[in-house]
């Protein structure tokens, strides 16, 4: 199989400083590349790991750069939203808004939305189904509304029944065939609100940037390679084809973290 090759093998550099959101548990290993492959999401991402030094751990404390910490948290959340949405082929986008003066209580909003998806599961769909939603503040003083994504057709009338607080809208992206492309478009729309929603409003303590249905987390496979090329080759073999897109931190002049790589596959 012909796999695009990028960069060199074991790079020189400092110890890892940037978290890549693969949720992989990495044991004490010799230097090498550790990549998380998300087959259902059609992507893989990872970093070069230098030799672990047992007995060292980070000391809890405030972030040295709060703005950068917030930006990194939003980036990680967008990554998780993308992988969840694409893996579950969430290609129907919807919006729930409030009538009148709107709603300004974030916790009340979450109670309302939890009730909506509970009613959809038991009264409309009849089974557990994947979904994710993100709150957003209106540009005016109207308060909050919600953007959500689901994997199937839901009649607007049914949505209106379970959302008595205002207005509903839902549309399909793509041809409805559940492709990676249409799911990525939808995930992109939802993901942009993850960070945007709280740029001008401080999020209440204990509340997440987004919520999703439990039990549908994308599966991840751990791949270890001595070189970046070797790790990507193994991932490509498992996917059955070479990636359509390949990114390396070698191509980013201002990259300050551990050497990283990302690969994406199409249908």
C-alpha positions as a Python dict, from the first residue, in 0.01 Angstrom:
ca = {
    (1, 'X'): (0, 0, 0),
    (2, 'X'): (131, 344, -88),
    (3, 'X'): (111, 571, 215),
    (4, 'X'): (210, 938, 209),
    (5, 'X'): (534, 989, 399),
    (6, 'X'): (604, 1305, 592),
    (7, 'X'): (884, 1437, 802),
    (8, 'X'): (1155, 1222, 956),
    (9, 'X'): (1169, 954, 1221),
    (10, 'X'): (1246, 1027, 1586),
    (11, 'X'): (1264, 1408, 1609),
    (12, 'X'): (1467, 1615, 1847),
    (13, 'X'): (1284, 1842, 2087),
    (14, 'X'): (1166, 1912, 2435),
    (15, 'X'): (934, 1704, 2652),
    (16, 'X'): (565, 1711, 2560),
    (17, 'X'): (384, 2030, 2660),
    (18, 'X'): (68, 2019, 2450),
    (19, 'X'): (-212, 1776, 2527),
    (20, 'X'): (-349, 1589, 2223),
    (21, 'X'): (-704, 1479, 2306),
    (22, 'X'): (-677, 1109, 2222),
    (23, 'X'): (-765, 986, 2571),
    (24, 'X'): (-494, 721, 2550),
    (25, 'X'): (-319, 581, 2857),
    (26, 'X'): (50, 569, 2767),
    (27, 'X'): (270, 345, 2986),
    (28, 'X'): (642, 385, 3048),
    (29, 'X'): (773, 341, 2693),
    (30, 'X'): (1087, 399, 2492),
    (31, 'X'): (1078, 703, 2263),
    (32, 'X'): (833, 665, 1977),
    (33, 'X'): (506, 776, 1820),
    (34, 'X'): (177, 701, 1995),
    (35, 'X'): (-132, 755, 1780),
    (36, 'X'): (-501, 718, 1854),
    (37, 'X'): (-699, 585, 1557),
    (38, 'X'): (-1074, 657, 1551),
    (39, 'X'): (-1195, 426, 1270),
    (40, 'X'): (-1561, 534, 1279),
    (41, 'X'): (-1461, 902, 1275),
    (42, 'X'): (-1210, 848, 995),
    (43, 'X'): (-918, 1014, 1169),
    (44, 'X'): (-605, 954, 1372),
    (45, 'X'): (-394, 1186, 1584),
    (46, 'X'): (-94, 1151, 1809),
    (47, 'X'): (243, 1278, 1925),
    (48, 'X'): (600, 1172, 1970),
    (49, 'X'): (659, 1050, 2324),
    (50, 'X'): (1000, 1086, 2480),
    (51, 'X'): (1119, 831, 2733),
    (52, 'X'): (902, 843, 3044),
    (53, 'X'): (1062, 928, 3376),
    (54, 'X'): (875, 748, 3659),
    (55, 'X'): (809, 940, 3974),
    (56, 'X'): (747, 1277, 3814),
    (57, 'X'): (404, 1434, 3808),
    (58, 'X'): (249, 1772, 3754),
    (59, 'X'): (170, 1988, 4053),
    (60, 'X'): (-190, 2117, 4054),
    (61, 'X'): (-227, 2489, 4042),
    (62, 'X'): (-362, 2782, 3841),
    (63, 'X'): (-277, 2806, 3473),
    (64, 'X'): (29, 3017, 3397),
    (65, 'X'): (-150, 3164, 3095),
    (66, 'X'): (-530, 3159, 3158),
    (67, 'X'): (-611, 3275, 2804),
    (68, 'X'): (-406, 2998, 2648),
    (69, 'X'): (-552, 2743, 2891),
    (70, 'X'): (-905, 2848, 2793),
    (71, 'X'): (-816, 2834, 2424),
    (72, 'X'): (-671, 2484, 2465),
    (73, 'X'): (-979, 2368, 2656),
    (74, 'X'): (-1202, 2492, 2375),
    (75, 'X'): (-981, 2321, 2116),
    (76, 'X'): (-1000, 1989, 2301),
    (77, 'X'): (-1377, 2022, 2331),
    (78, 'X'): (-1412, 2092, 1957),
    (79, 'X'): (-1201, 1785, 1883),
    (80, 'X'): (-1423, 1565, 2099),
    (81, 'X'): (-1736, 1711, 1940),
    (82, 'X'): (-1600, 1643, 1593),
    (83, 'X'): (-1506, 1283, 1668),
    (84, 'X'): (-1833, 1206, 1843),
    (85, 'X'): (-2042, 1367, 1570),
    (86, 'X'): (-1859, 1207, 1278),
    (87, 'X'): (-1833, 861, 1435),
    (88, 'X'): (-2210, 861, 1491),
    (89, 'X'): (-2288, 1026, 1155),
    (90, 'X'): (-2480, 1316, 1311),
    (91, 'X'): (-2579, 1500, 993),
    (92, 'X'): (-2909, 1662, 1101),
    (93, 'X'): (-2871, 2007, 1257),
    (94, 'X'): (-3132, 2170, 1474),
    (95, 'X'): (-3191, 2484, 1680),
    (96, 'X'): (-3412, 2540, 1985),
    (97, 'X'): (-3493, 2898, 2079),
    (98, 'X'): (-3710, 3062, 2346),
    (99, 'X'): (-4002, 3291, 2283),
    (100, 'X'): (-4061, 3621, 2457),
    (101, 'X'): (-3775, 3760, 2664),
    (102, 'X'): (-3580, 3437, 2632),
    (103, 'X'): (-3395, 3247, 2903),
    (104, 'X'): (-3082, 3359, 3089),
    (105, 'X'): (-3045, 3074, 3339),
    (106, 'X'): (-2785, 2819, 3220),
    (107, 'X'): (-2893, 2551, 3467),
    (108, 'X'): (-3259, 2587, 3377),
    (109, 'X'): (-3161, 2554, 3012),
    (110, 'X'): (-2993, 2221, 3085),
    (111, 'X'): (-3301, 2092, 3264),
    (112, 'X'): (-3516, 2187, 2965),
    (113, 'X'): (-3281, 2023, 2713),
    (114, 'X'): (-3242, 1705, 2919),
    (115, 'X'): (-3622, 1678, 2923),
    (116, 'X'): (-3639, 1730, 2545),
    (117, 'X'): (-3403, 1444, 2463),
    (118, 'X'): (-3563, 1218, 2721),
    (119, 'X'): (-3902, 1271, 2557),
    (120, 'X'): (-3754, 1220, 2211),
    (121, 'X'): (-3605, 888, 2323),
    (122, 'X'): (-3916, 749, 2488),
    (123, 'X'): (-4205, 919, 2306),
    (124, 'X'): (-4077, 977, 1953),
    (125, 'X'): (-3785, 749, 1863),
    (126, 'X'): (-3838, 463, 2104),
    (127, 'X'): (-3473, 375, 2162),
    (128, 'X'): (-3144, 531, 2273),
    (129, 'X'): (-2986, 743, 1999),
    (130, 'X'): (-2673, 957, 1964),
    (131, 'X'): (-2698, 1333, 1984),
    (132, 'X'): (-2498, 1631, 2100),
    (133, 'X'): (-2590, 1988, 2177),
    (134, 'X'): (-2417, 2317, 2252),
    (135, 'X'): (-2563, 2626, 2420),
    (136, 'X'): (-2507, 2970, 2274),
    (137, 'X'): (-2582, 3319, 2399),
    (138, 'X'): (-2775, 3546, 2165),
    (139, 'X'): (-2590, 3852, 2040),
    (140, 'X'): (-2878, 4057, 2181),
    (141, 'X'): (-3017, 4037, 2535),
    (142, 'X'): (-3247, 3748, 2447),
    (143, 'X'): (-3045, 3497, 2647),
    (144, 'X'): (-2968, 3141, 2548),
    (145, 'X'): (-3056, 2907, 2264),
    (146, 'X'): (-2931, 2561, 2167),
    (147, 'X'): (-2772, 2406, 1860),
    (148, 'X'): (-2794, 2026, 1835),
    (149, 'X'): (-2712, 1742, 1598),
    (150, 'X'): (-2878, 1400, 1560),
    (151, 'X'): (-2832, 1100, 1334),
    (152, 'X'): (-3183, 1061, 1194),
    (153, 'X'): (-3491, 1229, 1061),
    (154, 'X'): (-3717, 1386, 1325),
    (155, 'X'): (-4034, 1560, 1218),
    (156, 'X'): (-4045, 1927, 1303),
    (157, 'X'): (-4393, 1874, 1449),
    (158, 'X'): (-4252, 1613, 1687),
    (159, 'X'): (-3978, 1853, 1795),
    (160, 'X'): (-4234, 2126, 1855),
    (161, 'X'): (-4430, 1889, 2079),
    (162, 'X'): (-4133, 1817, 2307),
    (163, 'X'): (-4015, 2181, 2303),
    (164, 'X'): (-4303, 2395, 2434),
    (165, 'X'): (-4078, 2692, 2519),
    (166, 'X'): (-4047, 2853, 2178),
    (167, 'X'): (-3935, 2769, 1827),
    (168, 'X'): (-3767, 2472, 1659),
    (169, 'X'): (-3578, 2425, 1335),
    (170, 'X'): (-3404, 2119, 1190),
    (171, 'X'): (-3233, 2051, 857),
    (172, 'X'): (-3027, 1781, 692),
    (173, 'X'): (-2677, 1834, 556),
    (174, 'X'): (-2568, 1644, 248),
    (175, 'X'): (-2771, 1369, 84),
    (176, 'X'): (-2874, 1199, 407),
    (177, 'X'): (-2666, 890, 329),
    (178, 'X'): (-2473, 918, 654),
    (179, 'X'): (-2137, 996, 494),
    (180, 'X'): (-1822, 1115, 667),
    (181, 'X'): (-1836, 1437, 466),
    (182, 'X'): (-2188, 1538, 574),
    (183, 'X'): (-2118, 1442, 937),
    (184, 'X'): (-1799, 1648, 934),
    (185, 'X'): (-1987, 1949, 803),
    (186, 'X'): (-2243, 1919, 1081),
    (187, 'X'): (-1976, 1865, 1345),
    (188, 'X'): (-1798, 2174, 1215),
    (189, 'X'): (-2109, 2386, 1261),
    (190, 'X'): (-2170, 2260, 1614),
    (191, 'X'): (-1803, 2271, 1709),
    (192, 'X'): (-1762, 2639, 1629),
    (193, 'X'): (-2014, 2723, 1902),
    (194, 'X'): (-1816, 2532, 2167),
    (195, 'X'): (-1571, 2816, 2216),
    (196, 'X'): (-1777, 3100, 2072),
    (197, 'X'): (-2063, 3055, 2317),
    (198, 'X'): (-1866, 3180, 2616),
    (199, 'X'): (-1639, 3442, 2464),
    (200, 'X'): (-1850, 3721, 2614),
    (201, 'X'): (-2014, 3524, 2898),
    (202, 'X'): (-1846, 3340, 3181),
    (203, 'X'): (-1972, 2984, 3203),
    (204, 'X'): (-2124, 2884, 3536),
    (205, 'X'): (-1897, 2653, 3744),
    (206, 'X'): (-1951, 2282, 3686),
    (207, 'X'): (-2122, 2318, 3348),
    (208, 'X'): (-1978, 2161, 3034),
    (209, 'X'): (-1924, 2335, 2703),
    (210, 'X'): (-2140, 2069, 2536),
    (211, 'X'): (-2348, 1762, 2622),
    (212, 'X'): (-2396, 1435, 2436),
    (213, 'X'): (-2581, 1104, 2469),
    (214, 'X'): (-2397, 846, 2676),
    (215, 'X'): (-2303, 510, 2532),
    (216, 'X'): (-2198, 631, 2187),
    (217, 'X'): (-1838, 737, 2245),
    (218, 'X'): (-1620, 669, 1939),
    (219, 'X'): (-1392, 370, 1982),
    (220, 'X'): (-1019, 434, 1972),
    (221, 'X'): (-732, 204, 1880),
    (222, 'X'): (-383, 268, 2017),
    (223, 'X'): (-98, 250, 1766),
    (224, 'X'): (271, 271, 1855),
    (225, 'X'): (544, 322, 1598),
    (226, 'X'): (915, 387, 1607),
    (227, 'X'): (867, 653, 1341),
    (228, 'X'): (577, 868, 1232),
    (229, 'X'): (568, 693, 896),
    (230, 'X'): (544, 354, 1061),
    (231, 'X'): (253, 459, 1284),
    (232, 'X'): (61, 612, 992),
    (233, 'X'): (128, 301, 783),
    (234, 'X'): (-23, 79, 1054),
    (235, 'X'): (-325, 311, 1083),
    (236, 'X'): (-370, 306, 704),
    (237, 'X'): (-356, -73, 702),
    (238, 'X'): (-631, -90, 961),
    (239, 'X'): (-841, 160, 767),
    (240, 'X'): (-781, -29, 443),
    (241, 'X'): (-658, 274, 253),
    (242, 'X'): (-418, 567, 270),
    (243, 'X'): (-536, 890, 437),
    (244, 'X'): (-682, 1159, 214),
    (245, 'X'): (-532, 1434, 430),
    (246, 'X'): (-216, 1442, 639),
    (247, 'X'): (-89, 1717, 869),
    (248, 'X'): (240, 1738, 1057),
    (249, 'X'): (360, 1986, 1317),
    (250, 'X'): (678, 2008, 1107),
    (251, 'X'): (474, 2226, 871),
    (252, 'X'): (371, 2470, 1148),
    (253, 'X'): (635, 2735, 1205),
    (254, 'X'): (492, 2851, 1539),
    (255, 'X'): (434, 2500, 1681),
    (256, 'X'): (555, 2490, 2045),
    (257, 'X'): (439, 2148, 2159),
    (258, 'X'): (556, 1793, 2118),
    (259, 'X'): (591, 1678, 1754),
    (260, 'X'): (241, 1585, 1635),
    (261, 'X'): (60, 1432, 1340),
    (262, 'X'): (-301, 1411, 1221),
    (263, 'X'): (-450, 1201, 941),
    (264, 'X'): (-801, 1195, 792),
    (265, 'X'): (-974, 937, 574),
    (266, 'X'): (-1273, 977, 342),
    (267, 'X'): (-1546, 721, 272),
}
